[in-house]
Amino acid sequence: MRTTITTTLCAAAGTCALSLATVGPVRADLNEWTSTGIGNVVNTLTADDSRFYAGSSAGLYFSENAGESWQRLAEPLIDHNILSLTVRPDGSQLFAGSHLGLQVSIDYGATWTAIGAPGPGVMAIALGPSGTSYVYTGTFGRGVFVSADSGATWSASDDLMNAIVYALATSTVDAATVYA
């Protein structure tokens, strides 16, 4: 089994680059990193069965060869500063969150649709268990929101109203269990 580990390295001048290390049964050396050439601040990473996606301060990038090379995805994103990303394992939906809201693509990022997400500052996105249509967002100062229909309608979590949520995780078996 081969695992690719990613990290964002930043120099003192503020220049950042996404770097990769490959760990496998033959070699487990995390001291050898290779720069991918994305020279922007990388805020978020996600992957489906065939692609890596990197959301940066200057847009969205993808790789179809395990990070060996990267291409910038076409716009029209409503905001170039991508704060959060997630993708369904089969690649059928790619979600991108930004300061201006949430967007979804059903064609690997070629086109985008703004969805009725709970407002600006979408800092985290998580999906419910496989086979469900649940989408969760963590926002900057508005808490956690949930959609049971892939983003068509949303409801707020009363327990976390006004919270700043930077990360979300969901149970792999129970759509009602969310960690923020």
ZAVEX-273132 format. One record per residue (C-alpha): residue number from 1; residue in three letters; x negated, y negated, z. Coordinates in steps of 0.5 Angstrom, whole numbers. Layout:
NODE     n   res       X       Y       Z
NODE   NUM   Ala       X       Y       Z
...
# end
This chain:
NODE     n   res       X       Y       Z
NODE     1   Met       0       0       0
NODE     2   Arg      -3      -7      -2
NODE     3   Thr       0     -13       2
NODE     4   Thr      -2     -20       0
NODE     5   Ile      -3     -25       5
NODE     6   Thr      -2     -33       4
NODE     7   Thr      -4     -39       7
NODE     8   Thr      -5     -46       6
NODE     9   Leu     -12     -49       7
NODE    10   Cys     -12     -57       8
NODE    11   Ala     -18     -61       8
NODE    12   Ala     -19     -67      12
NODE    13   Ala     -18     -72       6
NODE    14   Gly     -11     -69       6
NODE    15   Thr     -12     -64       0
NODE    16   Cys      -9     -58       1
NODE    17   Ala      -9     -51      -3
NODE    18   Leu      -5     -45      -3
NODE    19   Ser     -10     -39      -2
NODE    20   Leu      -9     -31      -2
NODE    21   Ala     -12     -25       1
NODE    22   Thr     -11     -18      -1
NODE    23   Val     -11     -13       4
NODE    24   Gly     -10      -5       3
NODE    25   Pro     -12       1       5
NODE    26   Val     -19       1       2
NODE    27   Arg     -21      -6       4
NODE    28   Ala     -18     -10      10
NODE    29   Asp     -22     -16      10
NODE    30   Leu     -19     -23      11
NODE    31   Asn     -25     -27      11
NODE    32   Glu     -25     -27       3
NODE    33   Trp     -20     -32       1
NODE    34   Thr     -19     -35      -7
NODE    35   Ser     -16     -41      -8
NODE    36   Thr     -10     -41     -13
NODE    37   Gly     -10     -48     -16
NODE    38   Ile      -4     -51     -13
NODE    39   Gly      -7     -57     -10
NODE    40   Asn      -1     -60      -7
NODE    41   Val       2     -59       0
NODE    42   Val       5     -52       0
NODE    43   Asn      11     -52       5
NODE    44   Thr      14     -46       4
NODE    45   Leu      13     -39       0
NODE    46   Thr      18     -33      -2
NODE    47   Ala      18     -27      -6
NODE    48   Asp      22     -23     -10
NODE    49   Asp      21     -16     -13
NODE    50   Ser      17     -19     -19
NODE    51   Arg      15     -26     -17
NODE    52   Phe      12     -31     -12
NODE    53   Tyr      15     -38     -11
NODE    54   Ala      11     -44      -7
NODE    55   Gly      15     -50      -5
NODE    56   Ser      10     -56      -5
NODE    57   Ser      10     -63      -4
NODE    58   Ala      10     -64     -11
NODE    59   Gly      15     -59     -14
NODE    60   Leu      16     -51     -14
NODE    61   Tyr      11     -46     -17
NODE    62   Phe      12     -39     -19
NODE    63   Ser       7     -33     -20
NODE    64   Glu       9     -27     -24
NODE    65   Asn       2     -24     -23
NODE    66   Ala       1     -23     -15
NODE    67   Gly      -2     -30     -15
NODE    68   Glu      -7     -30     -20
NODE    69   Ser      -4     -36     -23
NODE    70   Trp       1     -41     -22
NODE    71   Gln       6     -45     -26
NODE    72   Arg      10     -51     -25
NODE    73   Leu      18     -49     -25
NODE    74   Ala      22     -54     -29
NODE    75   Glu      26     -59     -26
NODE    76   Pro      31     -62     -25
NODE    77   Leu      31     -61     -18
NODE    78   Ile      34     -67     -14
NODE    79   Asp      28     -67      -9
NODE    80   His      21     -65     -11
NODE    81   Asn      19     -64      -4
NODE    82   Ile      21     -57      -3
NODE    83   Leu      21     -56       5
NODE    84   Ser      24     -49       5
NODE    85   Leu      25     -43       0
NODE    86   Thr      29     -36       0
NODE    87   Val      30     -31      -6
NODE    88   Arg      35     -25      -6
NODE    89   Pro      30     -19      -6
NODE    90   Asp      33     -17     -13
NODE    91   Gly      32     -25     -16
NODE    92   Ser      39     -26     -17
NODE    93   Gln      39     -33     -13
NODE    94   Leu      33     -37     -11
NODE    95   Phe      35     -43      -6
NODE    96   Ala      31     -49      -5
NODE    97   Gly      32     -54       1
NODE    98   Ser      29     -61       1
NODE    99   His      30     -68       5
NODE   100   Leu      36     -69       0
NODE   101   Gly      40     -62       1
NODE   102   Leu      40     -55      -2
NODE   103   Gln      40     -52      -9
NODE   104   Val      41     -45     -12
NODE   105   Ser      38     -42     -19
NODE   106   Ile      41     -36     -22
NODE   107   Asp      36     -36     -27
NODE   108   Tyr      29     -36     -24
NODE   109   Gly      29     -43     -23
NODE   110   Ala      30     -45     -30
NODE   111   Thr      36     -49     -28
NODE   112   Trp      39     -52     -21
NODE   113   Thr      46     -53     -18
NODE   114   Ala      46     -57     -12
NODE   115   Ile      51     -53      -7
NODE   116   Gly      55     -56      -2
NODE   117   Ala      50     -55       4
NODE   118   Pro      51     -59      10
NODE   119   Gly      47     -65       8
NODE   120   Pro      40     -67       8
NODE   121   Gly      34     -64      11
NODE   122   Val      34     -57      10
NODE   123   Met      28     -54      13
NODE   124   Ala      30     -47      13
NODE   125   Ile      34     -42       9
NODE   126   Ala      35     -35      11
NODE   127   Leu      40     -30       8
NODE   128   Gly      44     -24      11
NODE   129   Pro      43     -17      11
NODE   130   Ser      43     -14       4
NODE   131   Gly      49     -13       0
NODE   132   Thr      52     -19       4
NODE   133   Ser      53     -26       1
NODE   134   Tyr      51     -30       8
NODE   135   Val      46     -36       7
NODE   136   Tyr      44     -40      13
NODE   137   Thr      41     -46      14
NODE   138   Gly      37     -50      19
NODE   139   Thr      37     -57      19
NODE   140   Phe      33     -63      21
NODE   141   Gly      37     -66      27
NODE   142   Arg      44     -63      25
NODE   143   Gly      43     -56      27
NODE   144   Val      44     -49      24
NODE   145   Phe      50     -48      18
NODE   146   Val      53     -41      16
NODE   147   Ser      56     -40       9
NODE   148   Ala      59     -33       8
NODE   149   Asp      60     -34       1
NODE   150   Ser      53     -36      -2
NODE   151   Gly      54     -43      -1
NODE   152   Ala      61     -45      -3
NODE   153   Thr      63     -47       4
NODE   154   Trp      60     -48      10
NODE   155   Ser      61     -48      18
NODE   156   Ala      57     -51      23
NODE   157   Ser      54     -47      29
NODE   158   Asp      57     -51      35
NODE   159   Asp      51     -49      40
NODE   160   Leu      46     -52      36
NODE   161   Met      49     -58      34
NODE   162   Asn      44     -64      33
NODE   163   Ala      38     -59      34
NODE   164   Ile      32     -60      29
NODE   165   Val      31     -52      26
NODE   166   Tyr      24     -51      23
NODE   167   Ala      25     -43      22
NODE   168   Leu      31     -38      22
NODE   169   Ala      31     -31      21
NODE   170   Thr      36     -26      21
NODE   171   Ser      38     -19      23
NODE   172   Thr      37     -14      17
NODE   173   Val      43     -10      19
NODE   174   Asp      48     -15      23
NODE   175   Ala      50     -21      19
NODE   176   Ala      52     -25      26
NODE   177   Thr      45     -24      29
NODE   178   Val      41     -30      27
NODE   179   Tyr      35     -33      30
NODE   180   Ala      33     -40      30
# end
